Amino acid sequence: MSTLDVARTELALLVLYLNKAEARDKICRAIQYGSKFLSNGEPGHIIRGVRREEVRLEEVGPGPNPTKGASDFVNDLHALISPTPQGTPLSLALLGKSKNALLSTFLFLDQFVWLGRSGIYKNKEHTEIVGRISLFCWLGSSVCGTLVELGELGRLSKSMKKLEKELKNSNKYENDEYRAKLKKSNERTLALIKVGMDIVVAVGLLQLAPKKVTPRVTGAFGFVTSLISCYQLLPAPVKSKTS
């Protein structure tokens, strides 16, 4: 492929990426949290962006738009009732199911929060109560997700060390199985960083530690996790072929 062909292909992938509703949500989420960081959580102008609803800076949160939230709820509900991979320890399986259950509950309740913030549902007090319950569910899901990633990374590390011993007389980086495990390890490490930072964001939004997790800290962590989410949604890089 020529340089121009590669550029065209990468541009086409970028267009496909930006056409994803989830990618647009994550980009808008990054803008919202970045604004929260810059404004230190002070009320500001309404952001009119890619998302379908209008969100004030002081109302920034993890929730998706209503259509995307409904699809995510179904996806997590499906993951909840699906069997766990064979060989998964019972503790990790239970933590994974707890994560899915809490995240599904958060996504379900977040639809009612959106109705309240959009003005469709008029009871502000009920909206705030449901909003806090949903954030606690998100916090619990993030804690479970952190424990799951730590456990899976431990299992992956043991299998990689075992494989390294078997490949001690050869270059381990030339082994397809080792490279696949290494790639998986890097992905899980990034996921662990993201879900760990999500805990801080949830604590900030719930104001559980207002002196330590200030609106600026919440905005900074939320901005970074949003960028990580955007990166995780990127398509595979184009491999150029030369004759």
Buried (B, 14 or more C-beta within 10 A) or exposed (E): BEEEEBEEBEEEBEEEBEEBBBBBBBBBBBBBBBBBBBBEBEEEEEBEBBBBBEBBBEBBBBBBBBEBBBEBBEBBBEBBEEEBEEEBEEEBBBBBBBBBBBBBBBBBBBBBBBBBBEEEBEEEEEBEEBBBBBBBBBBBBBBBBBBBBBBBBEBBEEBBEEBEEEBEEEEBEEBEEBEEBBEBBEEBEBBBBBBBBBBBBBBBBBEEEEEEBBBBBBBBBBBBBBBBBBEEBEEEEBEEEEE
